[in-house]
């Protein structure tokens, strides 16, 4: 029983030392991995895992997702999940073009609303 209580005193003493900063835990045994460690030359949609630690695997998966997103490969796979008829594709593109044009007109009207335009002629500004 006495050794059991002594163990808790020892733990409390260790915690007090770590709180004061005398005995800090150090986690510097892990190698820092940069983006170039995961780069696979000649393969833009691939990564390599430098070592067998779970940290390196998670980081490699993160870089792989980023590369696939940048190369738009995921978007192509998602768009091929179902067949889209050519007329539907055309209609969607037309609606998108109309929406963009309406937005451009709205922005240009907002810009022109606050300005007073003057024109220089032979008689002066009008």
HELIX and SHEET records of a PDB file:
HELIX    1   1 UNK A    2  UNK A   20  1                                  19    
HELIX    2   2 UNK A   35  UNK A   38  1                                   4    
HELIX    3   3 UNK A   54  UNK A   70  1                                  17    
HELIX    4   4 UNK A   73  UNK A   79  1                                   7    
HELIX    5   5 UNK A   86  UNK A  113  1                                  28    
SHEET    1   A 2 UNK A 120  UNK A 121  0                                        
SHEET    2   A 2 UNK A 124  UNK A 125 -1                                        
END                                                                             
